[in-house]
Amino acid sequence: MDSYKRYFAGLNFAGVNYYDGQGFLVSAASGIKSADQLNGASFCIQAGTTTELNLADYFRSKGMQFQAVTFDTSAQTRTGFEQGRCDALTSDQSQLYSIRSQLKDPNSAVVLDGVISKEPLGPVVRQGDDAWFNIVRWSLNALITGDELGVTAANIDDLAANSNNPTIQRLVGNSGKLHEHLGLDQKWSYNIIKQVGNYGESFDRNIGPGTPLNISRGLNAQWSNGGILYAPAFR
């Protein structure tokens, strides 16, 4: 508990921009399709992390056995996996995709579907700086709202001039007073999307299927498209 308090002391999480969870990286040749097939397996794990604790809890709850092969760093777990010192490597799925991209042959390994923990990731700000907290939070909301409404860097000017959707008109800064509460220019959210795109554009550009990480949206798809991503009303 003390270490938990030290970790979060003085920080506020402004929102979730990536819903993650602990998963498993296995050899493609193994034919393993789910964690339930890993009874008795050995796992490359970075020592001193919650990853090790989550793995123990999961296997205990399933009445399954495992062997931990611990390493000091993530790079060492990758090397151990490549050398065949374990049957699987376990970490947050986002890190597993990164590790897979660094293998000599990324196609030799697969990240299993499904996770055994909840690991939401997001921007963090200093406690007590409420003005900055609100700006960061609503900047994230603007990206997610733009993604939901199909407002992109390419079409935002056209939508600003021609859309009858009230939320889009607020998002592009043509109406509404949210900027006053944030202490920003009326075009603040327009400028964000115009310069970097919406959430989906950012996701695809940095970690999506067209990148070496090759991550699908999954839980990070919009709530209206099978995921759990959504922002509060933009007003």
Summary of the structure (lengths in Angstrom):
residues: 235
radius of gyration: 21.0
end to end distance: 38.6
largest distance: 61.3
contacts: 675
relative contact order: 0.15
helix: 46%
strand: 17%
